[in-house]
């Protein structure tokens, strides 16, 4: 009998919300993995922190609002959501403007959390 060890996935978001399809693709990947009961952690660094802003309106640029899907993460047991504090600060974004589900963390803490993951997917 073989023992199958479940891999922990890290999905790292590095692009702004509607800059490309990468944000939506990363969210889709997270939901698919979680639907198969794979542990998933989401990371937002660099321009990826823009995806965590609570006051975004996709309609103004005629884009599909995938950001609203973040509200469903809890249903998929995706609770480990990390936002880079330094990236927020460099972009003049206050932590109060970030999704309440996200934990704002230092670079050191993000690196430590990433090391706990087996597979890293960067978008």
Backbone atoms as SQL, in Angstrom:
CREATE TABLE atoms (id INTEGER PRIMARY KEY, chain TEXT, resi INTEGER, resn TEXT, atom TEXT, x REAL, y REAL, z REAL);
INSERT INTO atoms VALUES
  (1, 'A', 1, 'UNK', 'N', 0.843, -1.169, 0.000),
  (2, 'A', 1, 'UNK', 'CA', 0.000, 0.000, 0.000),
  (3, 'A', 1, 'UNK', 'C', 0.892, 1.237, 0.000),
  (4, 'A', 2, 'UNK', 'N', 0.645, 2.136, -0.924),
  (5, 'A', 2, 'UNK', 'CA', 1.455, 3.354, -0.984),
  (6, 'A', 2, 'UNK', 'C', 0.799, 4.462, -0.173),
  (7, 'A', 3, 'UNK', 'N', 1.627, 5.260, 0.421),
  (8, 'A', 3, 'UNK', 'CA', 1.116, 6.412, 1.157),
  (9, 'A', 3, 'UNK', 'C', 1.307, 7.646, 0.297),
  (10, 'A', 4, 'UNK', 'N', 0.237, 8.322, 0.062),
  (11, 'A', 4, 'UNK', 'CA', 0.256, 9.511, -0.783),
  (12, 'A', 4, 'UNK', 'C', 0.249, 10.741, 0.118),
  (13, 'A', 5, 'UNK', 'N', 1.311, 11.507, 0.046),
  (14, 'A', 5, 'UNK', 'CA', 1.389, 12.717, 0.854),
  (15, 'A', 5, 'UNK', 'C', 0.792, 13.881, 0.073),
  (16, 'A', 6, 'UNK', 'N', -0.126, 14.579, 0.701),
  (17, 'A', 6, 'UNK', 'CA', -0.773, 15.727, 0.076),
  (18, 'A', 6, 'UNK', 'C', 0.207, 16.891, 0.043),
  (19, 'A', 7, 'UNK', 'N', 0.327, 17.509, -1.115),
  (20, 'A', 7, 'UNK', 'CA', 1.227, 18.651, -1.288),
  (21, 'A', 7, 'UNK', 'C', 0.502, 19.942, -0.928),
  (22, 'A', 8, 'UNK', 'N', 1.232, 20.853, -0.309),
  (23, 'A', 8, 'UNK', 'CA', 0.705, 22.172, 0.047),
  (24, 'A', 8, 'UNK', 'C', 1.110, 23.145, -1.057),
  (25, 'A', 9, 'UNK', 'N', 0.128, 23.818, -1.635),
  (26, 'A', 9, 'UNK', 'CA', 0.364, 24.735, -2.750),
  (27, 'A', 9, 'UNK', 'C', 0.412, 26.181, -2.277),
  (28, 'A', 10, 'UNK', 'N', 1.356, 26.919, -2.833),
  (29, 'A', 10, 'UNK', 'CA', 1.414, 28.371, -2.658),
  (30, 'A', 10, 'UNK', 'C', 1.099, 28.996, -4.003),
  (31, 'A', 11, 'UNK', 'N', 0.168, 29.916, -3.997),
  (32, 'A', 11, 'UNK', 'CA', -0.144, 30.661, -5.213),
  (33, 'A', 11, 'UNK', 'C', 0.262, 32.102, -4.954),
  (34, 'A', 12, 'UNK', 'N', 1.262, 32.546, -5.714),
  (35, 'A', 12, 'UNK', 'CA', 1.848, 33.873, -5.511),
  (36, 'A', 12, 'UNK', 'C', 1.342, 34.806, -6.607),
  (37, 'A', 13, 'UNK', 'N', 0.698, 35.867, -6.188),
  (38, 'A', 13, 'UNK', 'CA', 0.155, 36.860, -7.109),
  (39, 'A', 13, 'UNK', 'C', 1.079, 38.066, -7.159),
  (40, 'A', 14, 'UNK', 'N', 1.546, 38.399, -8.368),
  (41, 'A', 14, 'UNK', 'CA', 2.515, 39.493, -8.521),
  (42, 'A', 14, 'UNK', 'C', 2.040, 40.581, -9.480),
  (43, 'A', 15, 'UNK', 'N', 0.830, 40.434, -10.024),
  (44, 'A', 15, 'UNK', 'CA', 0.342, 41.423, -10.992),
  (45, 'A', 15, 'UNK', 'C', -0.905, 42.125, -10.465),
  (46, 'A', 16, 'UNK', 'N', -1.118, 43.340, -10.951),
  (47, 'A', 16, 'UNK', 'CA', -2.280, 44.126, -10.539),
  (48, 'A', 16, 'UNK', 'C', -3.575, 43.459, -10.996),
  (49, 'A', 17, 'UNK', 'N', -4.657, 43.855, -10.389),
  (50, 'A', 17, 'UNK', 'CA', -5.966, 43.226, -10.574),
  (51, 'A', 17, 'UNK', 'C', -6.360, 42.973, -12.015),
  (52, 'A', 18, 'UNK', 'N', -6.461, 43.994, -12.794),
  (53, 'A', 18, 'UNK', 'CA', -6.995, 43.844, -14.144),
  (54, 'A', 18, 'UNK', 'C', -5.942, 44.156, -15.198),
  (55, 'A', 19, 'UNK', 'N', -4.672, 44.033, -14.800),
  (56, 'A', 19, 'UNK', 'CA', -3.548, 44.285, -15.698),
  (57, 'A', 19, 'UNK', 'C', -3.441, 43.196, -16.766),
  (58, 'A', 20, 'UNK', 'N', -3.827, 41.982, -16.392),
  (59, 'A', 20, 'UNK', 'CA', -3.822, 40.833, -17.301),
  (60, 'A', 20, 'UNK', 'C', -4.803, 39.808, -16.732),
  (61, 'A', 21, 'UNK', 'N', -4.834, 38.643, -17.311),
  (62, 'A', 21, 'UNK', 'CA', -5.709, 37.578, -16.813),
  (63, 'A', 21, 'UNK', 'C', -5.069, 36.780, -15.682),
  (64, 'A', 22, 'UNK', 'N', -3.848, 37.112, -15.324),
  (65, 'A', 22, 'UNK', 'CA', -3.128, 36.314, -14.326),
  (66, 'A', 22, 'UNK', 'C', -3.843, 36.268, -12.980),
  (67, 'A', 23, 'UNK', 'N', -4.427, 37.371, -12.562),
  (68, 'A', 23, 'UNK', 'CA', -5.136, 37.389, -11.284),
  (69, 'A', 23, 'UNK', 'C', -6.298, 36.415, -11.268),
  (70, 'A', 24, 'UNK', 'N', -7.096, 36.447, -12.312),
  (71, 'A', 24, 'UNK', 'CA', -8.229, 35.525, -12.409),
  (72, 'A', 24, 'UNK', 'C', -7.745, 34.088, -12.515),
  (73, 'A', 25, 'UNK', 'N', -6.691, 33.866, -13.304),
  (74, 'A', 25, 'UNK', 'CA', -6.159, 32.512, -13.459),
  (75, 'A', 25, 'UNK', 'C', -5.627, 31.969, -12.139),
  (76, 'A', 26, 'UNK', 'N', -4.994, 32.813, -11.346),
  (77, 'A', 26, 'UNK', 'CA', -4.470, 32.351, -10.056),
  (78, 'A', 26, 'UNK', 'C', -5.606, 31.993, -9.110),
  (79, 'A', 27, 'UNK', 'N', -6.656, 32.796, -9.123),
  (80, 'A', 27, 'UNK', 'CA', -7.808, 32.505, -8.278),
  (81, 'A', 27, 'UNK', 'C', -8.496, 31.216, -8.727),
  (82, 'A', 28, 'UNK', 'N', -8.639, 31.039, -10.027),
  (83, 'A', 28, 'UNK', 'CA', -9.215, 29.794, -10.551),
  (84, 'A', 28, 'UNK', 'C', -8.382, 28.585, -10.124),
  (85, 'A', 29, 'UNK', 'N', -7.065, 28.705, -10.223),
  (86, 'A', 29, 'UNK', 'CA', -6.176, 27.604, -9.820),
  (87, 'A', 29, 'UNK', 'C', -6.355, 27.284, -8.342),
  (88, 'A', 30, 'UNK', 'N', -6.436, 28.316, -7.518),
  (89, 'A', 30, 'UNK', 'CA', -6.608, 28.108, -6.078),
  (90, 'A', 30, 'UNK', 'C', -7.914, 27.377, -5.785),
  (91, 'A', 31, 'UNK', 'N', -8.983, 27.796, -6.430),
  (92, 'A', 31, 'UNK', 'CA', -10.283, 27.170, -6.187),
  (93, 'A', 31, 'UNK', 'C', -10.326, 25.731, -6.683),
  (94, 'A', 32, 'UNK', 'N', -9.698, 25.474, -7.815),
  (95, 'A', 32, 'UNK', 'CA', -9.656, 24.104, -8.338),
  (96, 'A', 32, 'UNK', 'C', -8.866, 23.197, -7.400),
  (97, 'A', 33, 'UNK', 'N', -7.693, 23.645, -6.986),
  (98, 'A', 33, 'UNK', 'CA', -6.882, 22.836, -6.065),
  (99, 'A', 33, 'UNK', 'C', -7.630, 22.581, -4.762),
  (100, 'A', 34, 'UNK', 'N', -8.238, 23.625, -4.222),
  (101, 'A', 34, 'UNK', 'CA', -8.957, 23.486, -2.958),
  (102, 'A', 34, 'UNK', 'C', -10.173, 22.573, -3.104),
  (103, 'A', 35, 'UNK', 'N', -10.800, 22.569, -4.270),
  (104, 'A', 35, 'UNK', 'CA', -11.961, 21.693, -4.466),
  (105, 'A', 35, 'UNK', 'C', -11.557, 20.221, -4.430),
  (106, 'A', 36, 'UNK', 'N', -10.277, 19.945, -4.675),
  (107, 'A', 36, 'UNK', 'CA', -9.738, 18.589, -4.542),
  (108, 'A', 36, 'UNK', 'C', -9.083, 18.381, -3.175),
  (109, 'A', 37, 'UNK', 'N', -9.422, 19.254, -2.246),
  (110, 'A', 37, 'UNK', 'CA', -8.955, 19.191, -0.862),
  (111, 'A', 37, 'UNK', 'C', -7.444, 19.294, -0.730),
  (112, 'A', 38, 'UNK', 'N', -6.836, 20.031, -1.638),
  (113, 'A', 38, 'UNK', 'CA', -5.407, 20.334, -1.536),
  (114, 'A', 38, 'UNK', 'C', -5.253, 21.593, -0.688),
  (115, 'A', 39, 'UNK', 'N', -4.310, 21.604, 0.241),
  (116, 'A', 39, 'UNK', 'CA', -4.085, 22.823, 1.016),
  (117, 'A', 39, 'UNK', 'C', -3.481, 23.913, 0.123),
  (118, 'A', 40, 'UNK', 'N', -4.065, 25.103, 0.196),
  (119, 'A', 40, 'UNK', 'CA', -3.642, 26.221, -0.642),
  (120, 'A', 40, 'UNK', 'C', -3.440, 27.454, 0.224),
  (121, 'A', 41, 'UNK', 'N', -2.330, 28.146, -0.021),
  (122, 'A', 41, 'UNK', 'CA', -2.078, 29.453, 0.587),
  (123, 'A', 41, 'UNK', 'C', -1.935, 30.465, -0.537),
  (124, 'A', 42, 'UNK', 'N', -2.520, 31.637, -0.348),
  (125, 'A', 42, 'UNK', 'CA', -2.414, 32.708, -1.333),
  (126, 'A', 42, 'UNK', 'C', -1.461, 33.779, -0.821),
  (127, 'A', 43, 'UNK', 'N', -0.605, 34.258, -1.715),
  (128, 'A', 43, 'UNK', 'CA', 0.349, 35.313, -1.386),
  (129, 'A', 43, 'UNK', 'C', 0.176, 36.453, -2.382),
  (130, 'A', 44, 'UNK', 'N', 0.205, 37.673, -1.886),
  (131, 'A', 44, 'UNK', 'CA', 0.104, 38.857, -2.736),
  (132, 'A', 44, 'UNK', 'C', 1.315, 39.735, -2.470),
  (133, 'A', 45, 'UNK', 'N', 2.180, 39.843, -3.489),
  (134, 'A', 45, 'UNK', 'CA', 3.399, 40.638, -3.346),
  (135, 'A', 45, 'UNK', 'C', 3.553, 41.549, -4.565),
  (136, 'A', 46, 'UNK', 'N', 4.379, 42.567, -4.420),
  (137, 'A', 46, 'UNK', 'CA', 4.575, 43.502, -5.521),
  (138, 'A', 46, 'UNK', 'C', 3.240, 44.099, -5.933),
  (139, 'A', 47, 'UNK', 'N', 3.031, 44.230, -7.245),
  (140, 'A', 47, 'UNK', 'CA', 1.763, 44.772, -7.743),
  (141, 'A', 47, 'UNK', 'C', 0.577, 43.865, -7.442),
  (142, 'A', 48, 'UNK', 'N', 0.839, 42.640, -7.025),
  (143, 'A', 48, 'UNK', 'CA', -0.239, 41.724, -6.657),
  (144, 'A', 48, 'UNK', 'C', -1.085, 42.226, -5.501),
  (145, 'A', 49, 'UNK', 'N', -0.533, 43.122, -4.675),
  (146, 'A', 49, 'UNK', 'CA', -1.310, 43.647, -3.547),
  (147, 'A', 49, 'UNK', 'C', -2.527, 44.433, -4.021),
  (148, 'A', 50, 'UNK', 'N', -2.487, 44.948, -5.245),
  (149, 'A', 50, 'UNK', 'CA', -3.650, 45.674, -5.771),
  (150, 'A', 50, 'UNK', 'C', -4.878, 44.771, -5.851),
  (151, 'A', 51, 'UNK', 'N', -4.678, 43.475, -5.983),
  (152, 'A', 51, 'UNK', 'CA', -5.807, 42.544, -6.044),
  (153, 'A', 51, 'UNK', 'C', -6.554, 42.469, -4.723),
  (154, 'A', 52, 'UNK', 'N', -5.919, 42.856, -3.640),
  (155, 'A', 52, 'UNK', 'CA', -6.538, 42.746, -2.321),
  (156, 'A', 52, 'UNK', 'C', -7.316, 43.991, -1.916),
  (157, 'A', 53, 'UNK', 'N', -7.314, 45.016, -2.750),
  (158, 'A', 53, 'UNK', 'CA', -8.025, 46.246, -2.409),
  (159, 'A', 53, 'UNK', 'C', -9.531, 46.005, -2.391),
  (160, 'A', 54, 'UNK', 'N', -10.177, 46.534, -1.366),
  (161, 'A', 54, 'UNK', 'CA', -11.612, 46.309, -1.214),
  (162, 'A', 54, 'UNK', 'C', -12.451, 47.199, -2.121),
  (163, 'A', 55, 'UNK', 'N', -11.930, 48.318, -2.534),
  (164, 'A', 55, 'UNK', 'CA', -12.735, 49.261, -3.336),
  (165, 'A', 55, 'UNK', 'C', -12.309, 49.233, -4.799),
  (166, 'A', 56, 'UNK', 'N', -12.654, 48.154, -5.485),
  (167, 'A', 56, 'UNK', 'CA', -12.352, 48.034, -6.910),
  (168, 'A', 56, 'UNK', 'C', -13.656, 47.901, -7.681),
  (169, 'A', 57, 'UNK', 'N', -13.699, 48.520, -8.835),
  (170, 'A', 57, 'UNK', 'CA', -14.895, 48.458, -9.663),
  (171, 'A', 57, 'UNK', 'C', -14.496, 48.055, -11.072),
  (172, 'A', 58, 'UNK', 'N', -14.671, 46.799, -11.377),
  (173, 'A', 58, 'UNK', 'CA', -14.280, 46.263, -12.685),
  (174, 'A', 58, 'UNK', 'C', -15.142, 46.815, -13.813),
  (175, 'A', 59, 'UNK', 'N', -16.356, 47.201, -13.495),
  (176, 'A', 59, 'UNK', 'CA', -17.269, 47.700, -14.527),
  (177, 'A', 59, 'UNK', 'C', -16.746, 48.966, -15.190),
  (178, 'A', 60, 'UNK', 'N', -16.018, 49.782, -14.444),
  (179, 'A', 60, 'UNK', 'CA', -15.531, 51.041, -15.013),
  (180, 'A', 60, 'UNK', 'C', -14.562, 50.811, -16.163),
  (181, 'A', 61, 'UNK', 'N', -13.902, 49.657, -16.169),
  (182, 'A', 61, 'UNK', 'CA', -12.981, 49.350, -17.274),
  (183, 'A', 61, 'UNK', 'C', -13.502, 48.182, -18.116),
  (184, 'A', 62, 'UNK', 'N', -14.776, 47.860, -17.910),
  (185, 'A', 62, 'UNK', 'CA', -15.449, 46.797, -18.668),
  (186, 'A', 62, 'UNK', 'C', -14.723, 45.449, -18.563),
  (187, 'A', 63, 'UNK', 'N', -14.323, 45.132, -17.344),
  (188, 'A', 63, 'UNK', 'CA', -13.648, 43.857, -17.081),
  (189, 'A', 63, 'UNK', 'C', -14.552, 42.985, -16.213),
  (190, 'A', 64, 'UNK', 'N', -14.322, 41.696, -16.258),
  (191, 'A', 64, 'UNK', 'CA', -15.076, 40.770, -15.412),
  (192, 'A', 64, 'UNK', 'C', -14.563, 40.895, -13.979),
  (193, 'A', 65, 'UNK', 'N', -15.496, 41.006, -13.040),
  (194, 'A', 65, 'UNK', 'CA', -15.130, 41.226, -11.641),
  (195, 'A', 65, 'UNK', 'C', -14.854, 39.902, -10.932),
  (196, 'A', 66, 'UNK', 'N', -13.644, 39.391, -11.118),
  (197, 'A', 66, 'UNK', 'CA', -13.275, 38.154, -10.422),
  (198, 'A', 66, 'UNK', 'C', -12.940, 38.426, -8.960),
  (199, 'A', 67, 'UNK', 'N', -12.684, 39.681, -8.605),
  (200, 'A', 67, 'UNK', 'CA', -12.319, 40.045, -7.233),
  (201, 'A', 67, 'UNK', 'C', -13.433, 39.650, -6.262),
  (202, 'A', 68, 'UNK', 'N', -14.680, 39.733, -6.699),
  (203, 'A', 68, 'UNK', 'CA', -15.802, 39.354, -5.838),
  (204, 'A', 68, 'UNK', 'C', -15.708, 37.895, -5.406),
  (205, 'A', 69, 'UNK', 'N', -15.009, 37.073, -6.177),
  (206, 'A', 69, 'UNK', 'CA', -14.862, 35.649, -5.862),
  (207, 'A', 69, 'UNK', 'C', -14.023, 35.427, -4.606),
  (208, 'A', 70, 'UNK', 'N', -13.242, 36.414, -4.207),
  (209, 'A', 70, 'UNK', 'CA', -12.446, 36.270, -2.985),
  (210, 'A', 70, 'UNK', 'C', -13.335, 35.955, -1.784),
  (211, 'A', 71, 'UNK', 'N', -14.577, 36.410, -1.821),
  (212, 'A', 71, 'UNK', 'CA', -15.498, 36.146, -0.716),
  (213, 'A', 71, 'UNK', 'C', -15.780, 34.652, -0.558),
  (214, 'A', 72, 'UNK', 'N', -15.580, 33.879, -1.609),
  (215, 'A', 72, 'UNK', 'CA', -15.859, 32.440, -1.572),
  (216, 'A', 72, 'UNK', 'C', -14.690, 31.614, -1.046),
  (217, 'A', 73, 'UNK', 'N', -13.544, 32.225, -0.827),
  (218, 'A', 73, 'UNK', 'CA', -12.359, 31.459, -0.427),
  (219, 'A', 73, 'UNK', 'C', -12.589, 30.642, 0.841),
  (220, 'A', 74, 'UNK', 'N', -13.301, 31.198, 1.795),
  (221, 'A', 74, 'UNK', 'CA', -13.576, 30.486, 3.037),
  (222, 'A', 74, 'UNK', 'C', -14.368, 29.206, 2.826),
  (223, 'A', 75, 'UNK', 'N', -15.267, 29.197, 1.856),
  (224, 'A', 75, 'UNK', 'CA', -16.050, 27.999, 1.545),
  (225, 'A', 75, 'UNK', 'C', -15.164, 26.872, 1.029),
  (226, 'A', 76, 'UNK', 'N', -14.019, 27.233, 0.469),
  (227, 'A', 76, 'UNK', 'CA', -13.068, 26.254, -0.059),
  (228, 'A', 76, 'UNK', 'C', -11.940, 25.967, 0.936),
  (229, 'A', 77, 'UNK', 'N', -12.095, 26.444, 2.147),
  (230, 'A', 77, 'UNK', 'CA', -11.091, 26.278, 3.203),
  (231, 'A', 77, 'UNK', 'C', -9.751, 26.909, 2.841),
  (232, 'A', 78, 'UNK', 'N', -9.793, 27.985, 2.078),
  (233, 'A', 78, 'UNK', 'CA', -8.577, 28.759, 1.798),
  (234, 'A', 78, 'UNK', 'C', -8.559, 29.913, 2.790),
  (235, 'A', 79, 'UNK', 'N', -7.864, 29.698, 3.881),
  (236, 'A', 79, 'UNK', 'CA', -7.822, 30.682, 4.956),
  (237, 'A', 79, 'UNK', 'C', -6.465, 31.352, 5.090),
  (238, 'A', 80, 'UNK', 'N', -5.451, 30.788, 4.460),
  (239, 'A', 80, 'UNK', 'CA', -4.099, 31.338, 4.554),
  (240, 'A', 80, 'UNK', 'C', -3.874, 32.307, 3.400),
  (241, 'A', 81, 'UNK', 'N', -4.149, 33.574, 3.666),
  (242, 'A', 81, 'UNK', 'CA', -4.032, 34.630, 2.660),
  (243, 'A', 81, 'UNK', 'C', -3.075, 35.675, 3.220),
  (244, 'A', 82, 'UNK', 'N', -1.947, 35.845, 2.535),
  (245, 'A', 82, 'UNK', 'CA', -0.892, 36.719, 3.036),
  (246, 'A', 82, 'UNK', 'C', -0.638, 37.868, 2.067),
  (247, 'A', 83, 'UNK', 'N', -0.567, 39.070, 2.616),
  (248, 'A', 83, 'UNK', 'CA', -0.350, 40.283, 1.830),
  (249, 'A', 83, 'UNK', 'C', 0.935, 40.937, 2.321),
  (250, 'A', 84, 'UNK', 'N', 1.816, 41.275, 1.410),
  (251, 'A', 84, 'UNK', 'CA', 3.113, 41.856, 1.753),
  (252, 'A', 84, 'UNK', 'C', 2.959, 43.305, 2.229),
  (253, 'A', 85, 'UNK', 'N', 3.282, 43.542, 3.487),
  (254, 'A', 85, 'UNK', 'CA', 3.192, 44.887, 4.061),
  (255, 'A', 85, 'UNK', 'C', 4.108, 45.873, 3.357),
  (256, 'A', 86, 'UNK', 'N', 5.323, 45.423, 3.020),
  (257, 'A', 86, 'UNK', 'CA', 6.271, 46.313, 2.354),
  (258, 'A', 86, 'UNK', 'C', 5.763, 46.731, 0.975),
  (259, 'A', 87, 'UNK', 'N', 5.139, 45.807, 0.256),
  (260, 'A', 87, 'UNK', 'CA', 4.571, 46.130, -1.059),
  (261, 'A', 87, 'UNK', 'C', 3.438, 47.142, -0.922),
  (262, 'A', 88, 'UNK', 'N', 2.618, 46.981, 0.112),
  (263, 'A', 88, 'UNK', 'CA', 1.551, 47.950, 0.362),
  (264, 'A', 88, 'UNK', 'C', 2.142, 49.330, 0.618),
  (265, 'A', 89, 'UNK', 'N', 3.139, 49.357, 1.496),
  (266, 'A', 89, 'UNK', 'CA', 3.753, 50.630, 1.877),
  (267, 'A', 89, 'UNK', 'C', 4.381, 51.331, 0.669),
  (268, 'A', 90, 'UNK', 'N', 5.098, 50.589, -0.169),
  (269, 'A', 90, 'UNK', 'CA', 5.741, 51.180, -1.354),
  (270, 'A', 90, 'UNK', 'C', 4.724, 51.779, -2.314),
  (271, 'A', 91, 'UNK', 'N', 3.504, 51.261, -2.299),
  (272, 'A', 91, 'UNK', 'CA', 2.469, 51.738, -3.214),
  (273, 'A', 91, 'UNK', 'C', 1.508, 52.708, -2.543),
  (274, 'A', 92, 'UNK', 'N', 1.797, 53.073, -1.304),
  (275, 'A', 92, 'UNK', 'CA', 0.958, 54.032, -0.587),
  (276, 'A', 92, 'UNK', 'C', -0.415, 53.500, -0.222),
  (277, 'A', 93, 'UNK', 'N', -0.508, 52.184, -0.032),
  (278, 'A', 93, 'UNK', 'CA', -1.786, 51.549, 0.302),
  (279, 'A', 93, 'UNK', 'C', -1.813, 51.257, 1.797),
  (280, 'A', 94, 'UNK', 'N', -2.897, 51.635, 2.440),
  (281, 'A', 94, 'UNK', 'CA', -3.048, 51.374, 3.873),
  (282, 'A', 94, 'UNK', 'C', -3.645, 49.987, 4.088),
  (283, 'A', 95, 'UNK', 'N', -3.219, 49.346, 5.157),
  (284, 'A', 95, 'UNK', 'CA', -3.683, 47.982, 5.451),
  (285, 'A', 95, 'UNK', 'C', -5.195, 47.906, 5.641),
  (286, 'A', 96, 'UNK', 'N', -5.823, 49.003, 6.064),
  (287, 'A', 96, 'UNK', 'CA', -7.278, 48.991, 6.273),
  (288, 'A', 96, 'UNK', 'C', -8.038, 48.873, 4.957),
  (289, 'A', 97, 'UNK', 'N', -7.368, 49.110, 3.831),
  (290, 'A', 97, 'UNK', 'CA', -8.013, 49.025, 2.518),
  (291, 'A', 97, 'UNK', 'C', -7.886, 47.644, 1.878),
  (292, 'A', 98, 'UNK', 'N', -7.342, 46.690, 2.621),
  (293, 'A', 98, 'UNK', 'CA', -7.079, 45.341, 2.111),
  (294, 'A', 98, 'UNK', 'C', -8.187, 44.401, 2.588),
  (295, 'A', 99, 'UNK', 'N', -8.436, 43.353, 1.821),
  (296, 'A', 99, 'UNK', 'CA', -9.426, 42.342, 2.198),
  (297, 'A', 99, 'UNK', 'C', -9.259, 41.936, 3.655),
  (298, 'A', 100, 'UNK', 'N', -10.360, 41.819, 4.365),
  (299, 'A', 100, 'UNK', 'CA', -10.277, 41.445, 5.776),
  (300, 'A', 100, 'UNK', 'C', -9.754, 40.026, 5.957),
  (301, 'A', 101, 'UNK', 'N', -9.905, 39.189, 4.934),
  (302, 'A', 101, 'UNK', 'CA', -9.406, 37.814, 5.020),
  (303, 'A', 101, 'UNK', 'C', -7.883, 37.742, 4.935),
  (304, 'A', 102, 'UNK', 'N', -7.263, 38.785, 4.426),
  (305, 'A', 102, 'UNK', 'CA', -5.812, 38.780, 4.243),
  (306, 'A', 102, 'UNK', 'C', -5.055, 39.187, 5.488),
  (307, 'A', 103, 'UNK', 'N', -3.917, 38.540, 5.696),
  (308, 'A', 103, 'UNK', 'CA', -3.027, 38.888, 6.803),
  (309, 'A', 103, 'UNK', 'C', -1.851, 39.673, 6.237),
  (310, 'A', 104, 'UNK', 'N', -1.662, 40.889, 6.704),
  (311, 'A', 104, 'UNK', 'CA', -0.524, 41.684, 6.250),
  (312, 'A', 104, 'UNK', 'C', 0.719, 41.207, 6.986),
  (313, 'A', 105, 'UNK', 'N', 1.775, 40.911, 6.229),
  (314, 'A', 105, 'UNK', 'CA', 2.980, 40.296, 6.789),
  (315, 'A', 105, 'UNK', 'C', 4.237, 40.959, 6.247),
  (316, 'A', 106, 'UNK', 'N', 5.293, 40.846, 7.026),
  (317, 'A', 106, 'UNK', 'CA', 6.609, 41.318, 6.589),
  (318, 'A', 106, 'UNK', 'C', 7.179, 40.353, 5.551),
  (319, 'A', 107, 'UNK', 'N', 8.205, 40.807, 4.848),
  (320, 'A', 107, 'UNK', 'CA', 8.884, 39.938, 3.873),
  (321, 'A', 107, 'UNK', 'C', 9.406, 38.670, 4.536),
  (322, 'A', 108, 'UNK', 'N', 9.942, 38.802, 5.740),
  (323, 'A', 108, 'UNK', 'CA', 10.505, 37.648, 6.449),
  (324, 'A', 108, 'UNK', 'C', 9.428, 36.607, 6.741),
  (325, 'A', 109, 'UNK', 'N', 8.269, 37.076, 7.195),
  (326, 'A', 109, 'UNK', 'CA', 7.183, 36.136, 7.501),
  (327, 'A', 109, 'UNK', 'C', 6.665, 35.477, 6.220),
  (328, 'A', 110, 'UNK', 'N', 6.572, 36.257, 5.132),
  (329, 'A', 110, 'UNK', 'CA', 6.137, 35.682, 3.856),
  (330, 'A', 110, 'UNK', 'C', 7.093, 34.586, 3.401),
  (331, 'A', 111, 'UNK', 'N', 8.393, 34.847, 3.519),
  (332, 'A', 111, 'UNK', 'CA', 9.391, 33.841, 3.125),
  (333, 'A', 111, 'UNK', 'C', 9.248, 32.576, 3.959),
  (334, 'A', 112, 'UNK', 'N', 9.026, 32.746, 5.253),
  (335, 'A', 112, 'UNK', 'CA', 8.860, 31.590, 6.136),
  (336, 'A', 112, 'UNK', 'C', 7.610, 30.791, 5.757),
  (337, 'A', 113, 'UNK', 'N', 6.528, 31.483, 5.456),
  (338, 'A', 113, 'UNK', 'CA', 5.287, 30.804, 5.056),
  (339, 'A', 113, 'UNK', 'C', 5.457, 30.098, 3.710),
  (340, 'A', 114, 'UNK', 'N', 6.170, 30.732, 2.783),
  (341, 'A', 114, 'UNK', 'CA', 6.422, 30.103, 1.480),
  (342, 'A', 114, 'UNK', 'C', 7.248, 28.832, 1.620),
  (343, 'A', 115, 'UNK', 'N', 8.195, 28.824, 2.547),
  (344, 'A', 115, 'UNK', 'CA', 9.037, 27.640, 2.761),
  (345, 'A', 115, 'UNK', 'C', 8.222, 26.451, 3.260),
  (346, 'A', 116, 'UNK', 'N', 7.072, 26.710, 3.852),
  (347, 'A', 116, 'UNK', 'CA', 6.216, 25.635, 4.351),
  (348, 'A', 116, 'UNK', 'C', 5.423, 24.960, 3.230),
  (349, 'A', 117, 'UNK', 'N', 5.437, 25.558, 2.059),
  (350, 'A', 117, 'UNK', 'CA', 4.681, 25.026, 0.919),
  (351, 'A', 117, 'UNK', 'C', 5.574, 24.130, 0.070),
  (352, 'A', 118, 'UNK', 'N', 4.973, 23.112, -0.519),
  (353, 'A', 118, 'UNK', 'CA', 5.713, 22.165, -1.352),
  (354, 'A', 118, 'UNK', 'C', 5.821, 22.617, -2.806),
  (355, 'A', 119, 'UNK', 'N', 4.775, 23.248, -3.298),
  (356, 'A', 119, 'UNK', 'CA', 4.718, 23.659, -4.707),
  (357, 'A', 119, 'UNK', 'C', 4.330, 25.129, -4.762),
  (358, 'A', 120, 'UNK', 'N', 5.094, 25.916, -5.516),
  (359, 'A', 120, 'UNK', 'CA', 4.835, 27.352, -5.644),
  (360, 'A', 120, 'UNK', 'C', 4.464, 27.662, -7.090),
  (361, 'A', 121, 'UNK', 'N', 3.303, 28.251, -7.266),
  (362, 'A', 121, 'UNK', 'CA', 2.834, 28.694, -8.582),
  (363, 'A', 121, 'UNK', 'C', 2.793, 30.219, -8.563),
  (364, 'A', 122, 'UNK', 'N', 3.483, 30.845, -9.494),
  (365, 'A', 122, 'UNK', 'CA', 3.553, 32.304, -9.529),
  (366, 'A', 122, 'UNK', 'C', 2.788, 32.835, -10.728),
  (367, 'A', 123, 'UNK', 'N', 1.952, 33.806, -10.458),
  (368, 'A', 123, 'UNK', 'CA', 1.144, 34.436, -11.508),
  (369, 'A', 123, 'UNK', 'C', 1.449, 35.923, -11.561);
